[in-house]
């Protein structure tokens, strides 16, 4: 868990993070992402979409044990983030 948070912070610092469902799914479809983080309270429909698209790509998906508002704090945003991708 701590490793995931460290990896997310590093991705944000290096400007390799893609924040948000729409942009993450877009990057996933284009094969531009290496890893996706999904929060514990992410809507089921979004989880299904991500799992569907990762079957055709070599992108790794990690399901976090933290809610979206906590991931927002980790990313220094004032809103919740359900999905985050790393390039």
N, C-alpha and C positions, 0 to 999 in steps of 0.2 A: 504494500500500500504506500509506504513512504517513498519507495523507489519510483512509483507511478507519479506521485506529486512532484518529486525532484525532476523527473523526465518532462513533465508538463511545464514546470517553471523554466527549465532549460530551453524548451521549444519556443516558449513565449519570448524569452530573452533574445534568442537567435532569430526571431521573426519567422519561425517555421510552423507556427500554430495556426490552425484554421478553426475559428470559433463559430459555432452555430450549426444547426441541423442542415439548413439549405446549402451553405457553402461546403460543409463536410460531405454531404451526399454528392454534390457536384464534383468535388475533388476525387471522391471514391469512384464515381462513374468514369472519370477520365484517367484513372490509374495513377493519380499524382500523390496519393497518401501512402505512408508506410504503416501507420498505426492510428487507431481510433479509440478514444476513451468515451464510455457511456456511463452516465450516472445511475444510481440506484432507482431514482424516481422518474426516469425517462419514460415517456409514453410508449406503450407496447407497440403501436403502429410503427413508430420510428425505429425501435429495436428490430422489428421484422424487416423493414426496408434495408437497414444496415446489414443484417445477416444475409439477406438475399443478394445484395450487391457484392459482399465480400466473398461469396462462393465463386465468383468469376474473376476476382482479383487476388493478389497475394498480400492483401492488407490484413494486418493483425488487429483483432478487436479485444479490448480489455474492459470488462465491466467493473466499475468502481463501487465501493461500499459507502460512498458518500452521496448526499442529495445534491441537486443542481445548484442550490443557493450556496453551498459550501465550495463547489468548484468555481463559482463566480468569484468568491472571496480569494481563492488561490490564484485566479487569473487577474486579480485586482480590478474587477468589474463590479458595478453596483446592481447587477441583475444576475439571475440564475442562468447557468449554462448546462444544458442537458447533454450535448455532444461536442467533442473537441477532436480535431484531427491533427496529426503531425506529418509534415512533408518529409 
